[in-house]
Amino acid sequence: MKQKLVNHPSGENEVSQAHVMYSLMHAAHAVEKKLEEALERVELSGAKFAALTVLVQAGASLSLGELATKLTCVRSNITQLVDRLEADGLVRRVDDPVDRRSKRAAVTALGQKRQVDGERQVKEVQVEMARALSGLDRDALDCALAALR
């Protein structure tokens, strides 16, 4: 079946516009998959790695609300995430010194080690991506991607 091309004022047709959109979606999924596979090698998910990174960078325990804000997610998701991190021995809940009703998340020594291992895996993916894109004009790519945000 032949596809019908509909020209737009921009000079592009619907088929090429769809191709660009789907190519970007496939590229994003491919990068996400590579990151997930890399983090799985050190027994982390993307969410666990992100939470550990925030805690390590904070250098101190954080309330679950603070952690949720820094990760831009709702508190109920953070509670479940911290539950999983705690079960893995990567985080422990500690009392909040100011508010007895609240708990804070503190990264453990194992959590710090796993975060460092995860960071190394992420850097490997970044190097791989940079190598794959080495022939492209980086400024043009940055401008094109920025236009989509």
Backbone bond lengths (Angstrom), bond angles and torsions (degrees), N, CA, C in turn:
res aa  C-N    CA-C-N  psi(-1)  N-CA   C-N-CA  omega(-1)  CA-C   N-CA-C  phi
1 M - - - 1.446 - - 1.523 108.50 -
2 K 1.303 115.82 133.69 1.449 121.38 -179.44 1.524 109.24 -84.84
3 Q 1.363 115.28 134.42 1.454 118.13 178.69 1.520 110.22 -80.44
4 K 1.304 115.52 140.04 1.453 120.67 177.39 1.524 108.26 -83.91
5 L 1.302 116.29 128.77 1.456 121.18 179.18 1.521 109.08 -96.58
6 V 1.290 116.34 130.09 1.453 121.45 177.51 1.512 106.99 -115.45
7 N 1.309 116.71 116.79 1.460 120.10 -179.28 1.521 110.59 -79.32
8 H 1.319 114.75 145.22 1.458 122.16 179.56 1.516 109.01 -116.49
9 P 1.321 117.10 161.88 1.470 120.23 178.98 1.525 112.60 -55.41
10 S 1.314 117.77 -27.22 1.463 120.72 -179.28 1.519 111.69 -71.17
11 G 1.339 116.68 -10.92 1.461 120.00 -178.51 1.512 112.55 92.67
12 E 1.311 117.59 -8.33 1.454 120.75 178.47 1.512 109.57 -94.49
13 N 1.311 115.84 156.61 1.450 118.65 175.69 1.519 109.11 -103.94
14 E 1.328 116.12 166.04 1.464 120.69 -176.54 1.518 112.20 -60.91
15 V 1.334 118.36 -35.01 1.460 120.97 -179.14 1.527 110.27 -64.42
16 S 1.318 118.07 -45.44 1.468 119.33 -179.43 1.527 111.08 -69.77
17 Q 1.325 117.25 -34.72 1.464 119.49 177.15 1.526 110.42 -64.92
18 A 1.318 116.42 -43.32 1.463 120.22 178.29 1.514 110.33 -65.15
19 H 1.307 117.67 -39.24 1.464 121.80 179.92 1.532 110.61 -59.72
20 V 1.318 116.34 -45.76 1.464 120.78 179.37 1.522 109.95 -62.01
21 M 1.324 116.64 -46.64 1.461 120.50 -178.73 1.530 110.51 -60.69
22 Y 1.317 116.80 -48.72 1.465 119.56 -178.11 1.530 111.73 -68.77
23 S 1.312 117.89 -33.90 1.465 120.47 176.77 1.523 110.21 -62.92
24 L 1.326 116.70 -42.10 1.466 120.34 178.06 1.527 111.31 -64.41
25 M 1.335 115.89 -41.33 1.466 119.68 179.08 1.529 110.65 -63.72
26 H 1.314 117.27 -43.50 1.466 120.70 179.50 1.529 110.77 -65.18
27 A 1.325 116.69 -39.45 1.466 120.37 178.46 1.531 110.33 -63.89
28 A 1.326 116.68 -43.43 1.469 120.19 179.26 1.525 110.74 -62.31
29 H 1.323 116.78 -42.59 1.470 120.25 178.70 1.526 110.89 -64.94
30 A 1.323 117.12 -37.63 1.466 120.61 179.60 1.530 110.69 -65.23
31 V 1.314 117.08 -42.67 1.468 120.75 178.11 1.525 109.70 -64.63
32 E 1.330 116.71 -45.17 1.465 120.79 179.19 1.530 110.88 -59.81
33 K 1.328 116.62 -41.75 1.466 120.85 179.73 1.529 110.79 -64.26
34 K 1.325 116.72 -42.59 1.466 119.93 178.62 1.528 110.94 -61.98
35 L 1.332 116.10 -41.82 1.467 119.84 178.03 1.527 111.39 -64.30
36 E 1.335 116.48 -45.11 1.464 120.18 179.41 1.525 111.04 -60.35
37 E 1.334 116.71 -45.05 1.470 120.45 179.95 1.527 111.03 -63.54
38 A 1.322 116.65 -40.54 1.467 120.62 179.62 1.524 110.44 -64.75
39 L 1.326 117.01 -44.39 1.468 120.28 -179.64 1.523 111.68 -69.06
40 E 1.322 117.34 -32.88 1.471 120.27 177.25 1.529 111.28 -60.62
41 R 1.345 116.78 -29.79 1.474 120.18 179.19 1.529 111.89 -62.93
42 V 1.338 116.31 -23.05 1.470 120.44 177.49 1.525 110.60 -113.58
43 E 1.327 115.51 22.86 1.467 123.31 174.74 1.534 113.46 60.37
44 L 1.333 115.34 41.58 1.456 120.65 177.11 1.521 109.82 -128.13
45 S 1.322 115.45 154.37 1.463 122.06 168.03 1.520 106.12 -103.53
46 G 1.317 115.68 170.48 1.462 119.03 177.03 1.520 112.01 -60.61
47 A 1.333 116.66 -41.16 1.471 120.74 -179.81 1.523 111.54 -65.54
48 K 1.340 116.34 -42.91 1.471 119.25 179.32 1.524 110.66 -64.99
49 F 1.331 116.48 -42.52 1.463 120.33 179.05 1.525 110.21 -61.66
50 A 1.324 117.40 -44.14 1.466 121.06 -179.42 1.527 110.83 -61.54
51 A 1.325 117.01 -45.02 1.466 120.33 179.90 1.521 111.21 -64.46
52 L 1.321 116.56 -44.44 1.471 119.51 178.35 1.526 110.77 -61.77
53 T 1.317 117.07 -40.26 1.462 120.90 -179.83 1.519 110.81 -62.64
54 V 1.328 117.14 -43.89 1.467 120.46 178.26 1.522 110.13 -61.83
55 L 1.327 117.23 -43.88 1.467 120.43 -179.47 1.524 111.64 -66.33
56 V 1.316 117.26 -42.50 1.472 120.33 178.97 1.518 109.98 -64.14
57 Q 1.326 117.22 -45.07 1.467 120.58 -179.56 1.527 112.02 -65.85
58 A 1.327 116.97 -31.40 1.468 120.20 178.78 1.527 110.67 -67.32
59 G 1.316 116.09 -31.28 1.465 119.73 -179.94 1.512 113.88 73.07
60 A 1.320 116.96 8.26 1.462 121.78 -179.70 1.526 107.92 -158.75
61 S 1.315 114.81 168.47 1.462 118.38 177.16 1.532 109.20 -67.03
62 L 1.315 115.00 153.41 1.460 121.07 177.49 1.517 109.08 -126.85
63 S 1.322 115.86 148.28 1.468 118.85 172.38 1.526 107.13 -67.25
64 L 1.326 115.72 157.51 1.455 118.74 179.30 1.530 110.55 -63.54
65 G 1.310 116.94 -32.44 1.463 120.87 176.30 1.522 111.74 -64.40
66 E 1.340 116.26 -43.87 1.472 119.91 177.51 1.524 110.79 -62.87
67 L 1.323 115.85 -42.52 1.462 120.33 179.22 1.530 110.11 -62.89
68 A 1.316 117.20 -42.36 1.467 121.28 178.54 1.527 110.48 -61.15
69 T 1.313 116.96 -43.29 1.466 121.22 179.76 1.522 110.75 -62.98
70 K 1.315 117.28 -45.91 1.464 120.75 -179.01 1.525 112.22 -66.25
71 L 1.315 117.08 -29.71 1.465 120.96 178.60 1.523 112.36 -94.70
72 T 1.323 116.40 0.71 1.467 123.80 -178.02 1.531 112.85 49.09
73 C 1.315 115.02 55.16 1.465 119.46 173.97 1.528 109.24 -141.15
74 V 1.313 115.74 169.10 1.456 120.15 -176.78 1.528 110.75 -77.02
75 R 1.309 114.62 154.80 1.456 120.10 -174.54 1.530 113.02 -61.93
76 S 1.337 117.81 -35.66 1.466 118.63 -179.80 1.524 111.13 -63.17
77 N 1.326 117.69 -35.00 1.465 120.31 175.88 1.523 111.13 -67.06
78 I 1.332 116.42 -37.85 1.470 120.08 179.29 1.518 110.08 -65.95
79 T 1.314 117.30 -40.15 1.469 120.28 178.80 1.525 109.86 -58.25
80 Q 1.322 116.81 -46.37 1.466 120.44 179.26 1.527 111.58 -65.72
81 L 1.325 116.95 -40.52 1.460 121.17 179.17 1.530 110.73 -64.05
82 V 1.318 116.68 -44.99 1.470 120.38 178.79 1.531 109.92 -65.46
83 D 1.323 117.74 -35.74 1.474 120.39 174.39 1.528 110.44 -56.93
84 R 1.335 116.49 -45.98 1.472 120.43 -179.33 1.527 111.32 -67.87
85 L 1.321 116.86 -41.11 1.467 120.58 177.98 1.523 110.95 -63.82
86 E 1.315 115.62 -39.37 1.463 120.70 179.25 1.530 110.18 -66.70
87 A 1.320 117.33 -42.17 1.468 121.59 178.61 1.522 111.19 -62.14
88 D 1.340 116.80 -30.96 1.470 121.85 178.35 1.525 112.79 -83.76
89 G 1.341 116.62 -4.60 1.464 120.20 -179.38 1.521 113.61 77.86
90 L 1.334 117.36 18.61 1.462 121.19 -176.25 1.528 112.79 -95.82
91 V 1.320 115.63 -21.30 1.467 122.90 -179.01 1.520 107.23 -141.65
92 R 1.310 115.52 151.09 1.467 119.12 171.79 1.523 107.68 -131.60
93 R 1.310 114.21 149.57 1.464 119.05 176.39 1.525 107.56 -86.72
94 V 1.320 114.95 135.91 1.463 120.64 178.42 1.521 108.08 -127.33
95 D 1.319 115.89 155.89 1.459 120.48 178.06 1.522 110.31 -65.90
96 D 1.317 114.45 145.42 1.454 120.80 174.63 1.528 106.54 -82.94
97 P 1.326 118.51 123.38 1.467 119.77 -177.28 1.527 114.03 -67.05
98 V 1.329 117.49 -19.80 1.458 121.50 -177.79 1.523 111.86 -96.08
99 D 1.329 116.79 -35.85 1.460 121.47 -175.41 1.523 109.21 -126.61
100 R 1.337 116.37 106.87 1.479 120.99 -176.98 1.522 112.96 -60.22
101 R 1.314 117.43 -24.28 1.465 120.34 -178.15 1.522 112.61 -78.90
102 S 1.323 117.03 -16.12 1.459 121.07 -173.58 1.522 112.19 -102.16
103 K 1.318 113.58 153.85 1.465 121.43 173.72 1.516 108.00 -117.74
104 R 1.304 113.89 154.23 1.455 121.22 177.87 1.523 108.44 -120.08
105 A 1.315 116.69 155.91 1.461 121.80 176.37 1.524 108.23 -99.96
106 A 1.327 115.26 127.88 1.464 121.06 178.08 1.524 108.20 -123.65
107 V 1.305 116.10 132.71 1.462 120.36 -179.99 1.530 108.94 -74.97
108 T 1.323 116.48 140.33 1.463 121.68 178.05 1.532 109.21 -90.37
109 A 1.327 116.36 172.88 1.470 120.63 176.53 1.529 110.05 -59.86
110 L 1.342 116.80 -41.36 1.461 119.89 177.52 1.524 110.48 -64.63
111 G 1.317 117.06 -38.67 1.462 121.06 177.38 1.516 111.85 -62.78
112 Q 1.332 116.87 -40.70 1.471 120.88 177.48 1.526 110.64 -63.92
113 K 1.331 116.30 -42.98 1.465 120.56 179.18 1.525 110.34 -63.62
114 R 1.328 116.43 -44.91 1.459 120.53 -178.47 1.528 110.31 -64.72
115 Q 1.337 117.19 -36.66 1.463 120.61 178.39 1.527 109.83 -64.20
116 V 1.317 117.80 -42.77 1.468 121.89 177.80 1.531 109.81 -62.16
117 D 1.327 116.29 -43.32 1.467 120.73 177.24 1.531 110.48 -61.70
118 G 1.331 116.44 -41.70 1.462 121.08 178.10 1.519 111.66 -64.50
119 E 1.313 116.32 -40.97 1.470 121.19 178.48 1.526 110.51 -60.59
120 R 1.312 116.30 -40.86 1.473 120.93 177.97 1.535 110.47 -62.84
121 Q 1.327 116.48 -42.20 1.467 120.57 178.60 1.533 110.94 -64.11
122 V 1.324 116.76 -42.44 1.463 121.21 179.45 1.527 110.00 -62.76
123 K 1.314 116.95 -42.33 1.473 120.53 178.97 1.528 110.79 -62.52
124 E 1.324 117.43 -37.85 1.464 120.28 177.08 1.526 110.88 -61.90
125 V 1.320 117.16 -41.45 1.464 120.91 177.65 1.526 109.75 -65.35
126 Q 1.335 117.17 -40.38 1.456 120.64 178.85 1.526 110.76 -61.45
127 V 1.326 117.04 -42.55 1.466 121.07 178.28 1.526 109.99 -63.67
128 E 1.320 116.34 -43.39 1.459 121.17 178.55 1.533 110.73 -60.33
129 M 1.330 117.13 -44.05 1.459 121.02 179.37 1.532 110.37 -65.49
130 A 1.322 116.94 -42.91 1.469 120.52 179.72 1.530 110.18 -61.56
131 R 1.319 115.93 -40.27 1.466 120.55 178.60 1.532 109.85 -63.60
132 A 1.328 116.59 -44.18 1.460 120.89 -178.64 1.534 111.72 -65.25
133 L 1.321 117.31 -29.42 1.461 121.72 -177.91 1.530 113.26 -101.61
134 S 1.326 116.83 10.40 1.467 120.71 -171.50 1.527 114.03 -60.92
135 G 1.313 119.06 -27.67 1.457 120.71 -178.62 1.512 114.06 -84.26
136 L 1.317 117.14 -5.60 1.465 120.44 -177.02 1.519 111.98 -88.12
137 D 1.306 115.55 155.38 1.456 121.94 173.38 1.529 107.24 -75.68
138 R 1.337 116.48 106.43 1.471 121.45 -175.43 1.523 112.59 -60.73
139 D 1.336 116.57 -40.43 1.461 118.65 -179.59 1.527 111.24 -63.10
140 A 1.324 116.28 -42.19 1.465 120.57 179.03 1.529 110.35 -64.68
141 L 1.333 116.52 -41.90 1.466 120.55 178.47 1.530 110.04 -63.18
142 D 1.333 117.09 -46.27 1.475 120.51 178.14 1.517 111.56 -58.05
143 C 1.338 117.17 -43.72 1.463 121.11 179.96 1.523 110.90 -64.27
144 A 1.335 116.03 -43.48 1.470 119.37 -179.28 1.516 110.51 -63.52
145 L 1.323 117.38 -44.33 1.464 119.97 -178.97 1.525 111.86 -69.78
146 A 1.320 116.33 -36.91 1.475 120.35 177.77 1.525 110.87 -62.86
147 A 1.322 116.60 -34.15 1.472 120.41 -179.18 1.531 110.88 -65.96
148 L 1.310 118.03 -20.67 1.461 121.79 -178.74 1.514 112.91 -86.46
149 R 1.300 117.92 -13.66 1.471 121.28 -176.82 1.492 111.80 -80.20
